[in-house]
Amino acid sequence: MDAPSELGEFLKSRRGALRPEDVGIAAAPARRRVAGLRREELALLAGVSITHYTRLEQGRATGVSDSVLDAIARTLRLTEDETAHLKALARPAAPRRPAAPRAEHASPSARRLLAAMTDVPALLLDRRNDVLAWNRLGHALLAAHLPWEGPQTPGGRPNLVRMLFLDEEYRARYTDWKEEAHLAVASLRLVAGRHPDDRALAELIGQLTIQSEEFTALWARHPVRTCVSGTKSLRHPAVGTLELGFENLCLPGTADQRLIAYTAEPGTPSDAALRLLAATASPAAREDLPALDAR
């Protein structure tokens, strides 16, 4: 990912989303040639020289201070996530040759933890949303149509973002697919800004851009957002609709691996559905334990 051009496109998208009247500028009687704020208007409101802002939007500014970026972020009304994304793009790490994709693995202790969570659907993901491991109930909830051993093959691991756009059975799990897709792309944008030299991530984005018009349209809007917890409404073909809370838990000492777990409010229909799913799910996870311990 080219950080300078990404920075320019991100700033243009946010500048174009603000109307002059939104920031107290009286609408001119003549027709405006650009949507949203002009560069000079934004620079004036942020207290930055137009030359300096233009260089920043063109990706030619260096050594940009926090005070300048914070002023621009305030003027553009960026969220906390968007402000962090702006700073990551404006001050990228020193250029490096993109590293060859290196397969990540779930540690034996992480796999044992997943297997021990018998009543909670859970998955272990890397920063690209590749599934490194899942437990019996996580597999049954989200991907029973895929082979249980899928995460064990680095070259063919399930990827939740790819599945969301290209796997009809998986995308049908979400009662509000559009919201889930927007969140997935926004999260991927944030990760891409932090890791511009991640070749495997760039390949994933390239594949989705070629194969999914829906992804391409969302990606072009430059959404940026992280989500560590919340609720998801899922439609399961065997047990019906479930309203589940979820938590993302980062694993220390890993390259941004995280465990995502789903829970239902006790005593609710979703709790009953989750218990039914647990009772009927394949016991494949238990069969896998001896191999895990041997690693």
KAKA-V272498 format. One record per pair of residues at least 24 apart in sequence whose ideal C-beta (glycine too) atoms are under 7 Angstrom apart, sorted by the first residue. I is the first residue (numbers start at 1). J is the second residue. Records with the same first field share a line. If there is no record, write none. Layout:
BEGIN
I->J ; J
END
This chain:
BEGIN
1->192 ; 196 ; 202
3->89 ; 92 ; 196
4->59
5->59
6->89 ; 193
7->59 ; 89 ; 90
8->57 ; 58 ; 59
9->222
10->85 ; 86 ; 89 ; 222
11->57
12->57
13->221 ; 222
14->76 ; 78
15->42 ; 76
18->76
42->75
45->75
46->71 ; 72 ; 75
47->71
48->72
56->90
64->90 ; 91
81->190 ; 224 ; 225 ; 226
82->224
85->189 ; 190 ; 193 ; 224
88->193 ; 194
89->193
92->196
96->197
98->197 ; 199
99->197 ; 199
100->199
101->199 ; 200
103->154
104->132 ; 255 ; 257
105->132
106->132 ; 133
108->292 ; 293 ; 295
110->251
111->292
112->292
115->285 ; 289
117->261
119->278
120->261 ; 262 ; 263
121->261 ; 262
122->259 ; 260 ; 261
123->260
124->257 ; 259
125->160 ; 257 ; 258 ; 260
126->255 ; 256 ; 257
127->191 ; 195 ; 255 ; 256
128->159 ; 200 ; 201 ; 204
129->159 ; 160 ; 161
130->157 ; 159
131->157 ; 158 ; 160
132->257
135->285
136->281 ; 282 ; 283 ; 284 ; 285
137->277 ; 278 ; 281
140->277 ; 281 ; 282
141->236 ; 262 ; 277
142->170 ; 173
143->170
145->169
148->282 ; 284
159->204
161->188
162->204 ; 208
165->208 ; 212 ; 214 ; 215
166->211 ; 212
172->235
173->234 ; 235 ; 236
174->234
175->233 ; 235 ; 241
176->233
181->214 ; 218
182->218 ; 223
183->225 ; 227
185->215 ; 218 ; 219 ; 223
186->223 ; 224 ; 225
187->225 ; 226 ; 227
189->222 ; 223 ; 224
190->224 ; 226
236->277
238->277 ; 280
239->273 ; 276 ; 277
240->273
242->270 ; 273 ; 274
243->270
244->270
END
